[in-house]
Amino acid sequence: MASEQVFVRVLNGDATVEEAIRRPVRLTPDGYAGIAYAGAVYPLFADRSVDISGPSWEIADCRRFLFSGSEIPYSSKQSLPANQFGGFDGEWTVETSSFGHYLVFNAPERVATELVDALESAGVSIQRWDVSHRPSSDGKFYDWFARLRFTGSRAEAISLLAGIFSPAQADEAGSRSDVVSAVALAPTPLEELGAQLEQLLGQVADLRERVVAAEAESAVLRERLTAAKSRESELSGERDRLLEYQKALHDQIAELRRSSDEAAATKPTLAGQSEAEGILQAAFAESAELREQLTAAQAQAADAQSRVDTLESDVFGLQQHLDEIVELERERRRASQTRLAPRRGVIGFLDTAFARLTFVLDTVEVIANLENPAAVIRALVQIDKRPNLGKDLKGLRGWREVPKLATGNPDGGSMGRIYYKPDGSRVLVSVHLKRSDREQERYLKRLRAV
């Protein structure tokens, strides 16, 4: 069944990040509606908005989707965790492994939830938290673990958590702000989204194979069903003929019984009747058996069709989730770029305008020194849209050439050249001003080494 989808406004505090994006509605661990954006799931409010500056969940913890047509359980802004936290005096420690830092602690479930909310409110991002099922590095079993998303040292992690768990002591020591500033939050790894994408692609491919197999099985069952119906029709006609023959025999027997020589004349007729009744009985039995086979074939065909419909629905749902993950990755990249200072000049313009193009050699410097770059920019726009522009570049496998581009330079004229090569999800691009055949050969040798 398809998921419920809504148009959502994305906020970052009081600032609007996205005015209207379409997203499927997920169910968060607390049972309310949530929307995935830039690698995390945020509560969905009644005004169809989400605030990325507030609390969030990991996408892996919000795998359930709201069915289409269902009532949306909006989150309440007043019901969000308050930023007040009285501290934590339970048993805890920090365990460090190659995957990062883990807070392990003992507490009732309600206190554990409040503790995780307090860490999020204090700026300590939690990648995942759950029940702990193995001993910690100190040999003890703890109730809960929470994976911390930052790259500081273990000592910094302990100092940071101690400051949050004992806010009064931290204020007196004046050290918590120093620790927070020293800890850099780690970005969401691109590999995690890539792994989810590969997993979904594998599931889609597997489901498509199952759909093809189910369709083949359904076609075989339909052929068997058609053959069974044809055989049933033939037997039905044979049965009708035998019934008419039996009726004629009965009429002959009745007529002979009225004659004087009944005893001698009726023997062959009675023998014919007995044989006809035996044939009729066998026909009835075969017809009943074929009816059972027909019923079973119809049931198998209906079951196969049901499985095909279910698999097609699963494929449609997985395709939706796949499209969502691709869009989330684009948003994550945009969000990470907006947190950086804007890039200025030609490099900043090219990176922003042509995110899919990778410029090699001295391309940026060449474009920056063009008197009239309009023709070059138009060609780059067409290359970025994935057309088959230009011609194959002789001697360089996989490269294509767009020749004779106007540059506006007095010494260049229409000697502008663009060489490009698709390379997976990106396109390698080189812009060059040809001055002579020998100079162009030297440049192509450099391009061959890229």
C-alpha positions as CSV (number, residue, x, y, z in Angstrom):
1,M,0.0,0.0,0.0
2,A,1.3,3.5,-0.9
3,S,2.5,5.9,1.9
4,E,0.7,9.1,2.8
5,Q,2.6,12.1,1.4
6,V,2.4,15.8,2.3
7,F,3.9,19.1,1.2
8,V,6.1,20.4,4.1
9,R,7.7,23.7,5.0
10,V,11.2,23.3,6.4
11,L,12.3,25.8,9.1
12,N,15.6,26.4,10.9
13,G,14.3,28.3,13.9
14,D,12.7,31.4,12.5
15,A,14.3,31.1,9.1
16,T,12.7,29.2,6.2
17,V,15.0,26.7,4.5
18,E,12.5,25.1,2.0
19,E,9.1,26.6,1.2
20,A,7.3,23.4,0.0
21,I,8.8,19.9,-0.4
22,R,6.8,16.7,-0.9
23,R,7.7,13.9,1.5
24,P,6.1,10.6,2.8
25,V,5.0,10.7,6.4
26,R,7.0,8.4,8.7
27,L,6.1,7.3,12.2
28,T,8.6,8.3,14.9
29,P,9.5,6.0,17.9
30,D,7.0,8.0,20.1
31,G,4.2,7.3,17.6
32,Y,3.9,10.8,16.1
33,A,4.4,11.9,12.5
34,G,7.8,12.8,11.2
35,I,9.5,13.9,8.0
36,A,12.9,12.9,6.7
37,Y,15.1,15.8,5.7
38,A,18.9,16.0,5.1
39,G,19.7,12.7,6.7
40,A,17.4,12.8,9.8
41,V,13.7,12.6,10.8
42,Y,12.1,15.7,12.4
43,P,8.6,16.0,14.1
44,L,5.8,17.1,11.7
45,F,3.6,19.8,13.2
46,A,-0.1,20.6,12.5
47,D,0.8,23.6,10.3
48,R,2.7,21.1,8.0
49,S,6.2,22.4,9.1
50,V,9.3,20.8,10.5
51,D,12.1,22.6,12.5
52,I,15.6,21.2,11.8
53,S,17.0,23.1,14.8
54,G,14.9,21.0,17.1
55,P,15.1,17.3,18.2
56,S,15.4,14.6,15.6
57,W,15.6,10.8,15.1
58,E,17.9,8.6,13.0
59,I,16.2,7.4,9.7
60,A,17.0,3.8,10.7
61,D,14.8,4.2,13.8
62,C,11.8,5.5,11.8
63,R,11.3,2.8,9.1
64,R,7.5,2.7,9.4
65,F,5.4,4.8,7.0
66,L,1.9,6.1,7.4
67,F,-0.6,4.4,5.0
68,S,-2.2,6.6,2.4
69,G,-5.5,8.0,3.6
70,S,-4.7,7.6,7.3
71,E,-5.2,10.4,9.8
72,I,-1.8,12.1,10.5
73,P,-0.8,12.1,14.2
74,Y,0.9,15.5,14.2
75,S,3.4,16.4,16.9
76,S,2.7,19.2,19.3
77,K,5.2,21.9,19.7
78,Q,4.2,22.2,23.4
79,S,4.9,18.5,23.9
80,L,8.5,18.7,22.7
81,P,11.1,18.0,25.5
82,A,11.8,21.0,27.5
83,N,15.4,22.3,27.8
84,Q,15.3,21.9,31.6
85,F,17.3,19.0,33.0
86,G,18.0,18.5,36.6
87,G,21.1,16.3,36.1
88,F,21.9,12.6,36.2
89,D,23.6,10.9,39.1
90,G,23.3,7.3,37.9
91,E,26.1,4.9,37.0
92,W,27.7,5.7,33.6
93,T,30.9,5.6,31.5
94,V,32.2,6.3,28.0
95,E,33.3,3.4,25.8
96,T,35.4,4.2,22.8
97,S,35.9,2.0,19.7
98,S,36.8,2.3,16.1
99,F,33.2,3.4,15.4
100,G,33.3,6.3,17.9
101,H,32.2,7.1,21.4
102,Y,29.4,5.3,23.3
103,L,27.7,6.5,26.5
104,V,26.6,3.4,28.5
105,F,24.5,4.0,31.6
106,N,22.0,2.5,34.1
107,A,18.5,4.1,34.4
108,P,14.8,3.4,34.1
109,E,13.4,3.8,30.6
110,R,11.7,7.1,31.4
111,V,14.9,8.6,32.9
112,A,16.9,7.2,29.9
113,T,14.6,9.0,27.5
114,E,14.9,12.3,29.4
115,L,18.7,11.9,29.5
116,V,19.0,11.5,25.7
117,D,16.6,14.5,25.2
118,A,18.8,16.5,27.5
119,L,22.0,15.6,25.6
120,E,20.3,16.6,22.3
121,S,19.2,19.9,23.8
122,A,22.7,20.5,25.1
123,G,24.1,20.2,21.6
124,V,25.4,16.6,21.9
125,S,24.1,14.8,18.9
126,I,23.0,11.2,19.5
127,Q,23.3,9.0,16.4
128,R,21.5,6.0,18.0
129,W,20.5,4.7,21.4
130,D,19.0,1.4,22.5
131,V,19.1,-1.4,25.1
132,S,22.6,-2.6,25.8
133,H,23.1,-6.4,25.3
134,R,26.8,-6.9,25.9
135,P,29.4,-6.0,28.5
136,S,31.2,-2.7,28.3
137,S,35.0,-2.3,28.2
138,D,35.1,-2.1,32.0
139,G,33.4,-5.6,32.2
140,K,30.1,-4.4,33.5
141,F,26.6,-4.8,31.9
142,Y,24.7,-1.5,31.5
143,D,21.0,-0.9,30.8
144,W,21.4,1.4,27.8
145,F,23.9,2.7,25.3
146,A,23.9,5.9,23.2
147,R,26.3,6.4,20.3
148,L,27.6,10.0,20.3
149,R,28.2,11.8,17.0
150,F,31.4,13.8,17.5
151,T,35.1,13.5,16.9
152,G,36.6,14.7,20.2
153,S,38.8,12.5,22.4
154,R,37.4,10.2,25.1
155,A,38.6,12.5,27.8
156,E,36.7,15.4,26.2
157,A,33.6,13.3,25.9
158,I,33.8,12.4,29.6
159,S,34.3,16.0,30.6
160,L,31.5,17.1,28.3
161,L,29.0,14.6,29.6
162,A,30.0,15.2,33.2
163,G,29.3,18.9,32.7
164,I,25.8,18.1,31.4
165,F,25.0,15.5,34.0
166,S,26.1,17.9,36.8
167,P,25.2,21.4,35.5
168,A,25.8,23.2,38.8
169,Q,29.3,21.9,39.2
170,A,30.1,22.6,35.5
171,D,29.0,26.2,35.9
172,E,31.3,26.6,38.9
173,A,34.2,25.0,37.0
174,G,33.5,27.1,33.9
175,S,34.8,24.3,31.7
176,R,31.8,22.9,29.9
177,S,31.7,25.7,27.3
178,D,35.4,25.1,26.5
179,V,34.7,21.4,26.0
180,V,31.7,22.0,23.7
181,S,33.7,24.4,21.6
182,A,36.6,21.9,21.3
183,V,34.3,19.0,20.1
184,A,33.5,19.0,16.4
185,L,30.2,17.4,15.4
186,A,30.8,14.8,12.8
187,P,28.7,15.1,9.7
188,T,26.4,12.3,8.6
189,P,28.7,9.8,6.7
190,L,27.9,9.6,3.0
191,E,28.8,5.9,3.2
192,E,25.7,5.3,5.3
193,L,23.4,6.7,2.7
194,G,25.2,4.9,0.0
195,A,24.8,1.6,1.9
196,Q,21.1,2.3,2.3
197,L,20.8,3.1,-1.4
198,E,22.6,-0.2,-2.4
199,Q,20.4,-2.2,-0.1
200,L,17.2,-0.7,-1.6
201,L,18.5,-1.3,-5.1
202,G,19.2,-4.9,-4.2
203,Q,15.7,-5.3,-2.8
204,V,14.2,-3.8,-5.9
205,A,16.2,-6.1,-8.2
206,D,15.2,-9.1,-6.1
207,L,11.5,-8.2,-6.1
208,R,11.6,-7.6,-9.8
209,E,13.0,-11.1,-10.3
210,R,10.3,-12.5,-8.1
211,V,7.6,-10.6,-10.1
212,V,9.0,-12.1,-13.4
213,A,9.0,-15.6,-11.9
214,A,5.4,-15.1,-10.6
215,E,4.3,-13.8,-14.0
216,A,5.8,-16.9,-15.7
217,E,4.1,-19.2,-13.2
218,S,0.8,-17.4,-13.7
219,A,1.1,-17.8,-17.5
220,V,1.7,-21.6,-17.1
221,L,-1.3,-21.8,-14.8
222,R,-3.5,-19.9,-17.3
223,E,-2.5,-22.4,-20.0
224,R,-3.4,-25.3,-17.8
225,L,-6.7,-23.6,-16.9
226,T,-7.5,-23.1,-20.6
227,A,-6.6,-26.8,-21.4
228,A,-8.7,-28.0,-18.5
229,K,-11.7,-25.9,-19.7
230,S,-11.4,-27.3,-23.2
231,R,-11.2,-30.9,-21.9
232,E,-14.2,-30.3,-19.7
233,S,-16.1,-29.0,-22.7
234,E,-15.2,-32.1,-24.7
235,L,-16.3,-34.4,-21.9
236,S,-19.5,-32.5,-21.4
237,G,-20.4,-33.0,-25.0
238,E,-19.5,-36.7,-24.8
239,R,-21.6,-37.1,-21.7
240,D,-24.6,-35.5,-23.4
241,R,-24.2,-37.9,-26.3
242,L,-24.1,-40.9,-23.9
243,L,-27.1,-39.7,-22.1
244,E,-29.1,-39.5,-25.4
245,Y,-27.8,-43.0,-26.3
246,Q,-28.9,-44.3,-22.9
247,K,-32.4,-42.8,-23.3
248,A,-32.7,-44.4,-26.7
249,L,-31.7,-47.8,-25.2
250,H,-34.4,-47.4,-22.5
251,D,-37.0,-46.6,-25.2
252,Q,-35.9,-49.8,-27.1
253,I,-36.1,-51.9,-24.0
254,A,-39.6,-50.6,-23.2
255,E,-40.7,-51.3,-26.8
256,L,-39.3,-54.9,-26.8
257,R,-40.9,-55.7,-23.4
258,R,-44.2,-55.1,-25.0
259,S,-43.4,-57.7,-27.8
260,S,-43.9,-61.5,-27.5
261,D,-40.3,-62.5,-28.0
262,E,-39.0,-60.2,-25.2
263,A,-36.7,-62.7,-23.5
264,A,-34.5,-63.4,-26.6
265,A,-34.5,-60.0,-28.2
266,T,-33.7,-57.9,-25.1
267,K,-30.4,-59.6,-24.2
268,P,-28.2,-57.7,-26.7
269,T,-30.0,-54.5,-25.9
270,L,-29.5,-54.9,-22.2
271,A,-25.8,-55.7,-22.8
272,G,-25.5,-52.5,-24.8
273,Q,-27.2,-50.6,-22.0
274,S,-24.8,-52.0,-19.4
275,E,-21.8,-51.0,-21.6
276,A,-23.2,-47.5,-22.2
277,E,-23.8,-47.1,-18.4
278,G,-20.2,-48.2,-17.7
279,I,-18.8,-45.7,-20.2
280,L,-21.1,-43.0,-18.8
281,Q,-20.0,-43.7,-15.3
282,A,-16.3,-43.5,-16.4
283,A,-17.1,-40.2,-18.1
284,F,-18.7,-38.8,-15.0
285,A,-15.7,-39.8,-12.9
286,E,-13.2,-38.2,-15.3
287,S,-15.4,-35.1,-15.5
288,A,-15.4,-34.8,-11.7
289,E,-11.6,-35.3,-11.5
290,L,-11.1,-32.6,-14.1
291,R,-13.5,-30.3,-12.3
292,E,-11.3,-30.7,-9.2
293,Q,-8.2,-30.0,-11.2
294,L,-9.9,-27.0,-12.8
295,T,-10.8,-25.7,-9.3
296,A,-7.2,-26.2,-8.0
297,A,-5.8,-24.5,-11.1
298,Q,-8.1,-21.5,-10.7
299,A,-7.1,-21.2,-7.0
300,Q,-3.4,-21.4,-8.0
301,A,-3.9,-18.8,-10.7
302,A,-5.7,-16.5,-8.2
303,D,-2.9,-17.0,-5.6
304,A,-0.2,-16.2,-8.2
305,Q,-2.0,-13.1,-9.3
306,S,-2.3,-12.0,-5.7
307,R,1.4,-12.5,-5.2
308,V,2.1,-10.5,-8.4
309,D,0.0,-7.6,-7.2
310,T,1.7,-7.7,-3.8
311,L,5.2,-7.7,-5.4
312,E,4.3,-4.9,-7.7
313,S,3.1,-2.9,-4.7
314,D,6.3,-3.6,-2.9
315,V,8.4,-2.5,-5.9
316,F,6.4,0.7,-6.1
317,G,6.9,1.4,-2.4
318,L,10.6,0.6,-2.6
319,Q,11.0,2.9,-5.6
320,Q,9.4,5.7,-3.6
321,H,11.8,5.1,-0.7
322,L,14.7,5.0,-3.2
323,D,13.7,8.4,-4.7
324,E,13.4,9.8,-1.1
325,I,17.0,8.7,-0.2
326,V,18.4,10.2,-3.4
327,E,16.6,13.5,-2.6
328,L,17.8,13.3,1.0
329,E,21.4,13.1,-0.2
330,R,20.9,16.1,-2.4
331,E,19.5,18.0,0.6
332,R,22.3,16.9,2.8
333,R,24.8,18.2,0.4
334,R,23.0,21.5,0.1
335,A,22.7,21.8,3.9
336,S,26.4,21.1,4.4
337,Q,27.2,23.7,1.8
338,T,25.0,26.4,3.4
339,R,26.9,25.9,6.7
340,L,30.1,27.0,5.0
341,A,31.1,30.5,3.9
342,P,29.9,31.1,0.3
343,R,32.7,30.6,-2.3
344,R,33.4,33.7,-4.3
345,G,34.7,34.3,-7.8
346,V,34.8,32.0,-10.8
347,I,35.4,28.8,-8.7
348,G,32.4,29.5,-6.6
349,F,30.2,30.2,-9.6
350,L,31.3,27.1,-11.5
351,D,30.8,24.8,-8.4
352,T,27.4,26.2,-7.8
353,A,26.1,26.3,-11.4
354,F,27.6,23.0,-12.5
355,A,27.6,20.6,-9.4
356,R,27.9,17.6,-11.7
357,L,30.9,18.9,-13.7
358,T,34.5,18.4,-12.4
359,F,36.9,20.9,-14.1
360,V,40.5,19.6,-14.7
361,L,43.9,21.1,-15.6
362,D,43.7,25.0,-16.0
363,T,40.0,25.2,-17.0
364,V,39.0,27.6,-14.2
365,E,41.8,30.1,-15.2
366,V,40.9,29.8,-18.9
367,I,37.2,30.6,-18.2
368,A,38.2,33.5,-15.9
369,N,40.2,35.1,-18.7
370,L,37.7,34.8,-21.5
371,E,36.5,38.2,-22.9
372,N,33.1,36.7,-23.8
373,P,32.4,33.4,-22.1
374,A,28.8,33.1,-23.3
375,A,29.4,30.4,-25.9
376,V,31.5,28.3,-23.5
377,I,28.9,28.7,-20.7
378,R,26.0,27.6,-23.1
379,A,28.0,24.5,-24.0
380,L,28.7,23.7,-20.4
381,V,24.9,24.0,-19.6
382,Q,24.1,21.5,-22.4
383,I,26.9,19.1,-21.2
384,D,25.5,19.3,-17.6
385,K,22.1,18.3,-18.9
386,R,23.6,15.0,-20.3
387,P,23.1,15.4,-24.1
388,N,25.4,13.8,-26.6
389,L,27.1,17.1,-27.6
390,G,30.1,17.4,-29.9
391,K,32.1,14.6,-31.4
392,D,34.4,11.8,-30.3
393,L,37.9,13.1,-29.6
394,K,40.4,11.1,-31.7
395,G,43.1,9.3,-29.8
396,L,41.5,9.8,-26.3
397,R,39.0,7.0,-25.5
398,G,35.8,8.1,-23.8
399,W,36.5,11.9,-24.4
400,R,34.4,14.1,-26.6
401,E,35.2,17.5,-28.2
402,V,33.1,20.6,-28.7
403,P,35.1,22.7,-31.2
404,K,35.1,26.3,-32.5
405,L,33.6,28.1,-29.6
406,A,33.7,31.9,-29.7
407,T,35.8,33.4,-26.8
408,G,35.8,37.1,-27.5
409,N,39.6,37.2,-27.1
410,P,41.5,39.0,-29.9
411,D,44.1,36.3,-30.3
412,G,41.6,33.4,-29.8
413,G,38.6,34.1,-32.0
414,S,36.6,30.9,-32.4
415,M,39.5,28.7,-31.2
416,G,37.8,27.7,-27.9
417,R,37.6,24.0,-27.3
418,I,35.7,22.0,-24.6
419,Y,36.9,18.4,-24.0
420,Y,34.7,16.3,-21.7
421,K,34.4,12.7,-20.5
422,P,31.4,11.1,-18.5
423,D,32.9,9.4,-15.4
424,G,30.1,7.7,-13.3
425,S,27.9,10.3,-11.7
426,R,30.3,13.2,-12.7
427,V,31.7,14.6,-15.9
428,L,35.4,15.6,-16.3
429,V,35.6,18.9,-18.3
430,S,38.5,20.8,-19.8
431,V,38.3,24.2,-21.5
432,H,41.2,25.1,-23.8
433,L,42.2,27.8,-26.2
434,K,43.8,26.3,-29.3
435,R,46.7,28.3,-30.6
436,S,48.3,25.8,-33.0
437,D,48.1,22.1,-33.9
438,R,51.4,21.4,-32.1
439,E,50.3,23.2,-29.0
440,Q,47.0,21.3,-29.1
441,E,48.8,18.0,-29.3
442,R,50.8,18.9,-26.2
443,Y,47.6,19.8,-24.3
444,L,45.9,16.5,-25.3
445,K,48.9,14.6,-23.9
446,R,48.4,16.3,-20.6
447,L,44.6,15.5,-20.8
448,R,45.4,11.9,-21.4
449,A,47.1,11.7,-18.0
450,V,44.0,13.0,-16.1
